[in-house]
Amino acid sequence: MENFPSDSIAFQKAFATDEQCAKTLAKIRWPKGFLCPNCAHDDGQELSTRRLIQCRLCRRQTSVTAGTIFNKTHLPQQAAQQDRYGSRP
């Protein structure tokens, strides 16, 4: 998987906090920057009250985990990513 940490040290740096988890997942999901899944507009803003990105054109709200295996998980991102990393072949 492109942009995914290749070893445990890189993984721990990329996913050390929930904030870093979100940033790393965003880079993996949108390597060229945010792209709205609804209208394909390339400009979004992070909402301060929730962990969502809102498209500036259609106003759809999405998260970095939407449409992934982590969709609707209620685990802290660190725990979810550790589970994912531990299950890599």
C-alpha positions in Angstrom: 0.0 0.0 0.0 1.5 3.3 -1.1 2.5 5.7 1.7 1.8 3.1 4.4 4.7 2.9 7.0 7.1 0.1 5.9 8.4 -0.9 9.4 7.3 -0.7 13.0 9.4 2.4 13.8 7.9 4.3 10.9 4.5 3.0 11.9 4.9 4.2 15.5 5.9 7.7 14.3 3.1 7.9 11.9 0.4 6.7 14.3 1.8 8.0 17.7 -1.4 10.0 18.5 -4.9 10.1 17.2 -4.2 13.4 15.5 -1.2 11.9 13.7 -3.3 8.9 12.8 -5.8 11.1 11.1 -3.1 13.0 9.2 -1.4 9.8 8.1 -4.7 8.2 7.0 -5.6 11.4 5.1 -2.3 11.3 3.2 -2.9 7.6 2.4 -6.5 8.2 1.3 -5.9 11.5 -0.6 -2.2 11.5 -1.6 -2.8 14.6 -3.8 -5.0 16.3 -1.2 -8.6 16.1 -0.2 -11.1 15.1 -2.9 -14.8 15.1 -2.1 -16.4 11.6 -2.5 -19.7 13.3 -3.5 -18.7 15.9 -6.1 -15.0 15.4 -6.6 -14.2 19.0 -5.5 -10.7 19.4 -4.2 -11.3 21.9 -1.4 -12.4 21.0 2.1 -12.2 22.3 5.6 -11.6 20.4 8.8 -14.5 20.9 11.2 -13.3 22.0 14.7 -16.3 20.4 16.5 -16.0 16.9 14.9 -13.3 14.8 13.2 -14.8 15.5 9.7 -13.8 17.3 6.6 -16.5 19.3 4.9 -16.5 20.0 1.1 -16.5 23.7 0.5 -18.7 23.2 -2.7 -21.4 20.7 -1.8 -20.9 20.8 2.0 -20.8 17.0 2.3 -19.0 15.9 5.4 -16.7 12.9 5.4 -14.0 11.4 7.6 -10.6 9.9 6.8 -12.0 6.5 7.8 -15.3 6.7 5.7 -15.4 3.9 3.2 -12.4 2.0 4.7 -12.2 -1.0 7.0 -12.2 1.5 9.9 -15.5 3.1 9.0 -17.8 3.5 12.0 -15.3 2.1 14.4 -15.4 3.6 17.9 -11.8 2.5 18.8 -9.2 5.2 19.2 -7.4 5.5 15.9 -4.1 4.3 17.5 -5.7 1.0 18.6 -7.4 0.5 15.2 -4.2 1.1 13.3 -2.2 -1.1 15.7 -4.7 -3.9 14.9 -4.3 -3.2 11.2 -0.5 -3.1 11.3 -0.3 -6.3 13.4 -2.5 -8.1 10.9 -0.3 -7.3 7.9 1.1 -10.3 6.0 
